[in-house]
């Protein structure tokens, strides 16, 4: 059953089905906590801004978590290959709990942002630890099913997070959004600590490439600051953006140069050169980029094009979020039983691409058709995630599974941020807006434009065209992904 057995390594006793389920439930709880904290704060932002009397820096409550959680993903992957999955999962949960407590007691925006940074450093390690631990427990051919089940935690977080955050902000104090994480996080840590003791030992005597990790993190932070600030907080053509972009390029070149000079680089060259790693990461990055872009901009589209309320817009968004789960589960089942397991994501991304193309051609179609089409998009992109993750883990050496999984999460987070930034820039450009420093954001701009009679539906056409281009790239990547035999029999 376990990958360790099937490859003939180690003397650890096999994991029983009961052991796997116990570990898996603990992982799902940790994964849910990490995912829900990316969405639960959004609904409470206006309340937080009023209470702390600081609206100017309010967006950093979201950006701080995004930045910190993105840049630490590959670091956790590498450290888990050195120190083991259980240790790093407990470290991630500990930092997440500490960041939540600091955010809850914050009396100023600066303290709240610092708490969100610490929370993101912990939360950013939970996702790669979950995926890597599943890889340790389950053979690749069966792994897609578990990856799909894990997706339900993220889907539930996407649906529950905004609603729960709004209710807490309205009925209680916003700090309870963060206090709630403390007992849940402690419970997840206790379950993980107890259950993960049964895992085969993973620690190895590696050296951590501190210089390479630092260069990679600095390059990523500079690029993410460009993507999250350009066009909203500062103009795209400004000295701030140009300096940050130049720094990102310099650090990236330095990181590339360092990779070829150090004996044991932070990201092994064999992992980066692996064609399955490159193509699989491209496929899952494009799928996530399309998904994230629609989750962010479709509520605006519903409000200004179809005149829905904020609540109705949220309900209309449910299909694109929820239907990713059956898409993932279909792919997971295909991996278990079909030798040509790529058939599921190939069909799924084809349907998603056709659906995005329909929106680009008819951006003002009837509301019912729009909801149906976005559901097809969710179903299609969901089929890519388990296939890409398992294919990458199956293609690299066992000692590099954690590193490869962390790197995949890192690159697809960067890619999705890039897609969202491009779609936002197209939207603002279509409205003829160039925000000045500290100017109005995308949401207010679109709402004002709709009220003034601008044909926002036609502006959204170009946003959908950008999503179509990303979807086509993702479909091509799925087609080009090498279909290597998966280890282990299906149960």
ABEGO torsion letter per residue (X at the ends): XBAAAAAGBEABBBBBAAAAAAAAAAAAAAAAAAAAAAAAAAAAAAAAAAAAGBAAAAAAAAAAAAAAAAAAAAAAAAAAAAAEAAAAAAAAAAAAAAAAAAAAABABAAAAAAAAAAAAAAAAAAAAAAAAAAAAABBAAAAAAAAAAAAAAAAAAAAAAAAAAAAAAAABBAAAAAAAAAAAAAAAAAAAAAAAAABBBABBBBBBBAAAAAAAAAAAAAAAAAAAABGAABBABBAAAAAAAAAAAAAAAAAAAAAAABABBABBAAAAABAAAAAAAAAAAAAAAAAAAAAAAAAAAAAAAAGBBAAAAAAAAAAAAAAAAAAAAAAAAAAAABABAAAAAAAAAAAAAAAAAAAAABAABBAAAAAAAAAAAAAAAAAAAAAAAAAAAAABBAAAAAAAAAAAAAAAAAAAAAAAAAAAAAAAAAAGBBBBBGBBBAAAAAAAAAAAGBBAAAAAAAAAAAAAAAAAAAAAAAAABBBBBBBEBBX
